[in-house]
Amino acid sequence: MTGASRSRWSRRFIIASAVFFVCWRLGATVSITHRVEVILALFGFVSHVVFGMAYLLVPSYFGTTLSTDTIPPIHFVAATLGTVLLAFSAGSAGPTFGETLGALVWVSGVAAFVAALSWSVRNEVRHGETGTSSHRESYEWVDQYANRYLIIPFAYLAVGSYELLARTTMLPGLTDGYFPRITHLVAAGFAVLLVFTLGVRLSPRFLGIPVSKKLAAVVLPAGAVGPALVASGLGGGPLFVAGAVSEAIAFVGFAALYLSVFFRSDRRRVGTEGVLAGVVAGVVGVAIGLTMALWSVLEIPALPPGTLSAHRQLNLLGFLGLVIVGFTFLFYPPSAGRFRGASERTTQLIIAALLAGLVLSVLGRIAGMSLVGALGDGRTPGVARIRIFTSTPLDRDWCTSHAVTGMPV
């Protein structure tokens, strides 16, 4: 596959991701249901940008290139169409034809994606290739270590996607098919772990400072184990708490790793600042998640009603949102744009607006100030959830049961 072709399809995935991001945030202004929000955010915004960057980065991290130019366009159509179908069928009380079709299309795209990347790096994985250039020998150990974990996020994606299909068909599931278990596998197992794994390699290259080997050796194992424990123990109990603790260690460790590199570097770009804001939001979000997990076993006094919603915002919009936006601006500098307003200043305003909206949204939810929360989301206070995505008992149970969730769902 030519470099131009890889870059072109990577950009198309990122453009689709931006469209889903806009749909997600516009939907929040009219209070679409939580489940539709998660589908637009996780399967739309987050997954599409991760798919696009994975096609570009993962083969290069093993010193090779993507071996096919056929899969990316097929996967692009499947991922986009699958997300749309899943979003439009999310309000139904039970499996529908639209949800089944959406899951089938999504899974077919994921299968092609995983197969293409696996085939492209099959020989390099065996030989321990890292693609690290000779003038960056100080990065070699971390690069080698991170590569060992690159396969795990794709395994989580495959399992989560299979469970998505199994819950709407006669296929035997590995779990009970509970939708939040699936979103945990995709969000924490695929997206977050891939951010950790790619982040320990990307951060030193953009900031020019090697990352701590000790921190990398803590972050990646904890981030790899945590999602499985959380998804398995969802609802409370020792297994769930163990997963929440593991995720907390991974988030705090990654934040420490990035902060140590950021403050030692003299390279200040708006994208690096966006990533900084995201990792801080992630630490706050996982702290709330850990509190909720401990609440399930220690009977801590009741948390504010908006705690779960704040936790979800901090992880989806805060950590994944700001970190992804930050790295995207680093790969595609706004100053390279050929339209009016494409500048570092505009990018700073975008990140500042996202951060301000996040802070107001979270404070409003935790403090019970609906006006502040509505201002952060950009919606009118008291607006009922729109009925095009019907709010069903399934959706309400889904929200209530996650009062102790340790990751975004």
C-alpha positions in Angstrom: 0.0 0.0 0.0 1.5 3.4 -1.0 2.2 6.0 1.6 -0.2 8.4 -0.1 -3.0 5.9 0.1 -2.4 5.1 3.7 -2.4 8.8 4.6 -5.6 9.4 2.5 -7.6 6.7 4.3 -6.3 7.8 7.6 -7.5 11.3 7.0 -10.9 10.0 5.9 -11.3 8.0 9.2 -10.4 11.2 11.1 -12.9 13.3 9.2 -15.6 10.7 9.9 -14.5 10.8 13.5 -14.9 14.6 13.6 -18.4 14.3 12.1 -19.4 11.8 14.8 -17.9 14.1 17.4 -20.1 17.0 16.2 -23.2 14.7 16.1 -22.4 13.5 19.7 -22.0 17.0 21.1 -25.0 18.4 19.1 -27.0 15.5 20.4 -26.0 16.4 24.0 -27.6 19.8 23.5 -31.0 18.2 22.9 -30.4 15.5 25.5 -30.2 12.3 23.4 -30.2 9.1 25.5 -27.0 8.0 27.3 -26.7 4.9 25.2 -26.9 6.8 21.9 -24.3 9.3 23.3 -22.0 6.4 24.1 -22.4 4.8 20.6 -21.7 8.1 18.8 -18.8 8.9 21.1 -17.2 5.4 21.4 -18.0 3.6 18.2 -18.1 6.8 16.1 -15.7 9.5 17.4 -13.1 7.5 19.3 -13.0 4.3 17.3 -12.8 6.0 13.9 -9.9 8.2 14.8 -8.1 5.2 16.4 -8.8 3.0 13.3 -7.3 5.7 11.0 -4.2 6.3 13.1 -3.7 2.5 13.7 -3.5 1.9 9.9 -0.8 4.6 9.8 1.1 3.9 13.0 0.9 0.2 14.0 2.8 -1.2 11.0 5.5 1.5 11.2 6.0 0.6 14.9 7.1 -2.8 13.7 9.3 -1.4 10.9 6.9 -2.3 8.1 3.9 -0.9 6.1 0.3 -2.0 5.7 0.3 -4.9 3.2 -3.0 -4.1 1.5 -4.8 -1.2 0.0 -8.2 -3.1 -0.2 -9.1 -3.3 3.5 -9.2 0.4 4.6 -12.0 1.5 2.3 -14.1 -1.6 3.1 -13.5 -1.1 6.8 -14.3 2.6 6.5 -17.8 1.9 5.0 -18.5 -0.9 7.5 -17.4 1.1 10.5 -19.4 4.2 9.5 -22.5 2.4 8.5 -22.4 0.0 11.5 -22.2 3.0 13.9 -25.1 4.8 12.3 -27.3 1.7 12.4 -26.4 0.9 16.0 -27.1 4.5 17.0 -30.5 4.6 15.4 -31.5 1.3 17.0 -30.2 2.1 20.4 -33.5 3.1 21.9 -35.2 -0.2 21.3 -36.2 -2.4 24.4 -34.8 -5.5 22.8 -32.7 -6.7 19.7 -34.0 -5.3 16.4 -33.2 -6.0 12.8 -31.4 -2.6 12.7 -29.2 -3.5 15.7 -28.4 -6.9 14.4 -27.5 -5.5 10.9 -25.5 -2.8 12.5 -23.6 -5.3 14.7 -23.0 -7.5 11.7 -21.6 -4.7 9.6 -19.5 -3.4 12.4 -18.0 -6.8 13.2 -17.2 -7.5 9.5 -15.2 -4.2 9.4 -13.4 -5.0 12.7 -12.5 -8.5 11.4 -11.0 -7.0 8.2 -9.2 -4.4 10.3 -7.6 -6.9 12.7 -6.8 -9.3 9.9 -5.1 -6.6 7.8 -2.9 -5.4 10.7 -2.1 -8.9 11.8 -1.0 -10.0 8.4 1.1 -6.8 7.9 3.2 -7.3 11.0 3.2 -11.1 11.3 6.9 -11.5 10.5 8.1 -8.4 12.4 6.3 -9.5 15.6 8.3 -12.7 15.6 11.6 -10.9 15.0 11.0 -8.2 17.6 11.2 -5.3 15.1 10.4 -1.9 16.5 11.0 0.5 13.6 13.1 2.7 16.0 15.7 4.8 14.1 19.4 4.5 14.9 19.6 8.0 16.3 16.9 7.3 18.9 18.6 4.4 20.7 17.4 5.8 24.1 13.8 5.0 23.0 14.6 1.4 22.1 13.7 -0.3 25.4 10.3 1.5 25.7 9.5 0.9 22.1 10.3 -2.8 22.4 8.3 -3.1 25.6 5.3 -1.2 24.2 5.2 -3.4 21.1 4.5 -6.4 23.3 1.2 -4.9 24.3 0.0 -3.6 20.9 -1.7 -6.9 20.2 -3.8 -6.8 23.3 -6.0 -3.8 22.4 -7.0 -5.5 19.2 -7.9 -8.7 21.1 -10.2 -6.6 23.3 -11.8 -5.0 20.2 -12.3 -8.5 18.6 -13.9 -9.9 21.8 -16.1 -6.8 22.4 -17.3 -6.7 18.8 -18.1 -10.4 18.8 -20.1 -9.9 22.0 -21.9 -7.1 20.3 -23.0 -9.5 17.5 -23.7 -12.4 19.9 -26.2 -10.4 22.0 -28.4 -9.9 19.0 -28.1 -13.3 17.3 -28.0 -17.0 18.1 -24.2 -17.0 18.4 -22.9 -18.2 21.8 -21.6 -15.3 23.8 -18.5 -15.3 26.0 -20.5 -13.2 28.5 -24.1 -12.5 29.3 -24.3 -10.0 26.5 -24.9 -7.1 28.8 -24.2 -4.0 26.7 -22.1 -2.1 29.3 -19.7 -5.1 29.4 -19.2 -4.7 25.7 -18.6 -1.0 25.9 -16.0 -1.5 28.6 -14.2 -4.0 26.5 -14.1 -1.6 23.6 -13.5 1.6 25.5 -11.0 0.6 28.2 -9.6 -2.5 26.5 -9.3 -1.2 23.0 -9.3 2.6 22.9 -7.7 3.5 26.3 -5.1 0.8 26.2 -4.1 1.7 22.7 -3.8 5.3 23.8 -1.5 4.2 26.5 0.5 1.9 24.2 0.9 4.4 21.4 1.3 7.3 23.8 4.5 6.0 25.4 6.0 6.0 21.9 4.4 9.2 20.6 5.0 11.4 23.6 8.9 11.3 23.5 8.9 11.9 19.8 6.7 15.0 19.9 8.3 16.4 23.0 11.9 15.2 22.5 12.3 13.6 25.9 12.6 9.9 26.6 9.9 8.5 28.9 10.5 6.7 32.2 11.1 3.0 31.7 9.7 2.3 35.2 6.5 4.1 34.6 6.0 2.4 31.2 6.6 -0.9 32.9 3.7 -0.1 35.3 1.2 1.6 33.0 0.9 -1.0 30.3 0.4 -4.2 32.4 -2.1 -2.4 34.6 -3.9 -1.0 31.6 -4.0 -4.5 30.0 -5.4 -6.3 32.9 -7.9 -3.7 34.2 -10.5 -3.8 31.4 -11.0 -7.6 31.7 -11.4 -7.4 35.4 -13.8 -4.4 35.3 -16.0 -6.0 32.5 -16.1 -9.4 34.3 -16.9 -7.9 37.7 -19.3 -5.2 36.5 -21.8 -4.4 39.2 -19.7 -4.7 42.3 -17.6 -7.1 44.2 -13.8 -7.8 44.7 -13.2 -8.5 41.0 -14.7 -5.2 40.0 -12.7 -3.3 42.7 -9.5 -5.0 41.5 -10.2 -3.9 38.0 -10.9 -0.3 39.1 -7.7 -0.3 41.1 -5.7 -1.6 38.1 -7.2 1.0 35.9 -6.5 3.8 38.4 -2.8 2.7 38.5 -2.6 2.8 34.7 -4.2 6.2 34.4 -2.2 7.8 37.2 1.0 6.2 35.9 0.3 7.4 32.3 -0.4 10.9 33.6 2.9 10.9 35.6 4.7 9.6 32.5 3.3 12.4 30.3 3.7 15.2 32.8 7.3 14.3 33.5 8.0 14.5 29.7 5.9 17.6 29.2 7.5 19.7 31.9 11.0 18.7 30.9 10.5 19.6 27.3 11.0 23.0 25.7 8.7 22.0 22.8 5.4 23.7 23.4 2.7 23.1 20.9 -1.1 23.4 21.2 -1.5 19.7 20.6 0.7 18.7 23.5 -1.3 21.0 25.8 -4.5 19.3 24.7 -3.0 15.9 25.6 -2.0 17.4 29.0 -5.5 18.5 29.7 -6.8 15.1 28.7 -4.5 13.1 31.0 -5.4 15.3 34.0 -9.1 14.8 33.2 -8.5 11.1 33.0 -7.0 11.0 36.5 -10.0 12.9 37.9 -12.4 10.6 36.1 -10.7 7.4 37.2 -10.6 8.7 40.8 -14.3 9.1 40.7 -14.6 5.6 39.2 -12.5 4.1 41.9 -14.6 5.8 44.5 -17.7 4.3 43.0 -16.1 0.9 42.8 -15.2 1.0 46.5 -18.7 2.3 47.3 -20.0 -1.0 46.0 -18.2 -3.1 48.7 -17.5 -0.7 51.5 -20.9 0.9 51.7 -19.5 4.5 51.5 -22.3 7.1 52.0 -24.3 7.7 48.9 -22.5 9.7 46.2 -24.1 12.7 44.4 -26.7 11.6 41.8 -24.6 13.1 39.0 -21.4 11.3 39.8 -21.8 8.6 37.2 -22.6 11.1 34.5 -19.6 13.3 35.5 -17.4 10.2 35.4 -18.5 9.3 32.0 -17.9 12.9 30.7 -14.4 13.0 32.2 -13.4 9.7 30.5 -15.1 10.1 27.1 -14.9 13.8 26.5 -12.0 14.5 28.9 -9.5 11.8 28.6 -10.3 10.1 25.2 -11.6 13.3 23.7 -8.9 15.8 24.6 -6.0 13.3 24.2 -7.2 12.2 20.8 -7.8 15.8 19.7 -4.4 16.8 21.0 -2.5 14.0 19.2 -4.6 14.7 16.0 -3.5 18.3 16.0 0.1 17.2 16.4 -0.1 14.9 13.4 -2.1 17.4 11.3 -1.0 20.9 12.4 -3.7 23.5 11.9 -1.2 25.9 10.4 -0.9 23.5 7.4 -4.6 24.1 6.6 -5.5 26.1 3.4 -8.6 27.8 4.7 -9.2 30.9 6.7 -8.9 30.4 10.4 -6.6 27.4 10.2 -4.1 28.5 12.9 -2.6 27.7 16.3 -4.8 30.4 17.8 -8.0 28.8 16.5 -6.8 25.4 17.8 -6.2 26.9 21.2 -9.7 28.3 21.3 -11.1 24.9 20.3 -9.3 23.1 23.1 -10.1 25.8 25.6 -13.8 25.6 24.7 -13.8 21.8 25.0 -12.1 22.1 28.4 -14.3 24.8 29.7 -17.4 22.9 28.6 -16.1 19.8 30.3 -15.4 21.6 33.6 -18.8 23.2 33.7 -20.5 20.0 32.7 -18.8 18.0 35.5 -19.2 20.6 38.2 -22.8 21.0 37.3 -23.5 17.3 37.6 -21.6 16.7 40.8 -22.9 19.8 42.6 -26.4 19.2 41.3 -26.5 22.6 39.5 -28.5 21.8 36.4 -28.0 25.3 34.9 -24.2 25.0 35.1 -24.2 21.5 33.7 -26.6 22.6 30.9 -24.3 25.5 30.1 -21.3 23.1 29.8 -23.2 20.8 27.5 -24.6 23.8 25.5 -28.2 22.8 26.1 -31.3 24.4 27.5 -32.0 23.3 31.1 -34.9 21.0 31.5 -35.0 19.7 27.9 -36.4 16.2 27.8 -34.5 13.5 26.0 -35.5 13.6 22.3 -37.9 10.9 21.3 -36.3 10.0 18.0 -34.0 7.8 20.1 -36.7 6.5 22.5 -35.7 6.5 26.2 -36.7 3.0 27.3 -36.6 1.1 30.6 -33.5 -0.6 29.2 -31.7 2.7 28.9 -32.7 3.8 32.5 -31.6 0.4 33.9 -28.4 0.7 32.0 -27.6 4.1 33.6 -28.7 3.1 37.1 -26.7 -0.2 37.2 -23.5 1.8 36.4 -23.5 3.8 39.6 -20.3 1.9 40.5 -18.7 1.7 37.0 -15.0 2.3 36.9 -14.7 3.2 33.2 -16.7 5.0 30.5 -19.7 3.1 29.1 
